[in-house]
Amino acid sequence: MTSVLFVCMGNICRSPTAEGVFRHVVEEAGFAANIMADSAGTHAYHVNEPADRRAREAAQRRGYSLEAIRARRVHEDDFERFDYILAMDRLNHATLLEQADEAYHDKIHLFLEFASGHEDEVPDPYYGGSSGFERVLDLIEDASKGLLQMLRDNHF
């Protein structure tokens, strides 16, 4: 079983969206028995809260469900448990590197390293309008497909 952890700051917008979209992509490709996905935040601002309403609504319009996802903070044992720890932006990437023992640094990447575009960060839509959540979905869908292809090529 290959495991992936998606990480943003509060775990209510970007990382739960990535978890939901990636799970959907994995299930559609027939790899649900081989790949496990989860999400977390670098901060404990929203622990046990559902994904942001706007993120859930945007995801639902595209056929993804975030309803079962509840925010949590990254735990120390996540660095050992997960094969890939994917940050949504450079700030959270740096925070993860600070939190993790150096032995786990090779697991920590920016999620958009797997996207076909040239952007390296998934922008935080929290303080913006609905178009920000749509842009986040565009980027996450692209990176999810690239991530799955990399996992297929390297693990299956």
N, C-alpha and C positions, 0 to 999 in steps of 0.2 A: 504494500500500500504506500503510495506516494502522498505526502501531506503538504498542503500549501496554506500559509497564514497571510491574509491581507491586513495591512495596518494603515490607519490614519490617526488623527489626533484623538477624536472623541468616540470613534466607532459608531457613528449614527448616520453618516452620509456616504462617503466614498468607499470605505472598506466593507460595510455590509452590502453595498451595491455590487462591489467586486465579488464578494462571496456568492451572492444570489445569481449573478450573471454567469460566473464561472461554473457553478454547480449545474446550471441549466445547460451550458455548452458541453460539459463533461457527460451529463446524462444523455443528451441527444446523440453524442458520439459513441455511446455504449461503454464508457469507461468508469461508471459510477462505482463499480466494485474495486477499481484500481486506484482511484484518486479521491482524497478527502480534502475538503476546503473548510476553513473557518476564518473568522475575522476578529480583530481586537483593536484597541486604541492605545496610544502611548500614554494617555492621561485618563484619569478615572472620573471625568466630568459627568458622564451619562450612564454609569454602570447599571445594568438591568433594564434600561429603557429600550423601547423598540427603535427601529430605524426612523429617522426623520420622516414626517408625514409626506413631505414633498418628494423625498427619495422613493418612498414606497409607491406613491401615485405615479411617478415617472416610470418606475420599473414595471408596475402593473400594466401601464399602457403598451409596453413592449412585450408583455407576456412573462415577466419574471415576478416571483414572489419573494418578498423580504419579510413577510409577516412573522415567521418563526424566529427570526434573528433578534437577539438581545445584546446590547452593548456590554463589553467587558474590557478590562485592561489587560495588556500583555503581562503574562506571568513569567517568572524566571525560567520555569521548566519548558516554556514554549520554544526557547532557543534550542533545546535538545530534542523536543518532540517533533518539530516540523522540519521538513526537508528544504522548503523554500519559504522565506519570510520576505514579503513584498510590500514595500512602503509606497504610499501614494505620492509622496513628494520628498524633496531633499531634506527638509527640516526633520520629518519623521524618520527618514533614513539615518540621519546623523544621530538622532535620539536613540534609535535601536542599536546602532554601533556602540554608543556610550553605555547602554544597559547590558549588552551581551558580553560574555567572556570572549576574548579574542579567538578562541577555538571555533566559534560559531559565525564569525564575520563573513565567511564565504557563502553562507546561506542567505545573507541579507542583500537584497537588490531593490532597485526601483522597478515598480510594476511595468511602467511603460518601456522598459528595456525590451519587452516582448511584443510591442506594438509595431506596426508597419510605418507609422508616422515619425516625425522628427522631434516631437515634444518629449520632455522627460518627466513632467509632473502632471498629475491629475489635479486640476485646480479645485480648491475648496468652494463648493456652491452655497455653503450655509448662509452667508449674508447677502446673497444675490437673489435674483428672480428665478422663475421656472426654467428659463433657457439654460441656466448654469447646470441644472440637473440633467437636462438633455445632452449637453456637451460632455458631462461626466460619463453618461451612458455610452455615447459614441466612442470615447477613448477606451472605456472598460471593455466594451464588446470587441474592439480591435485587439487589445492586449490579451484578452481571454483566449481568442482564437490562436494568437501567436504562442501563448504559454502552452496551450494544449498541444500544438504542433511540436514544440520543443520537447514536451514530456513524452509524446509518442515516439519521437526520433531517438530519445536518449534512454527511455525506460521500458518501452513495450515493443 
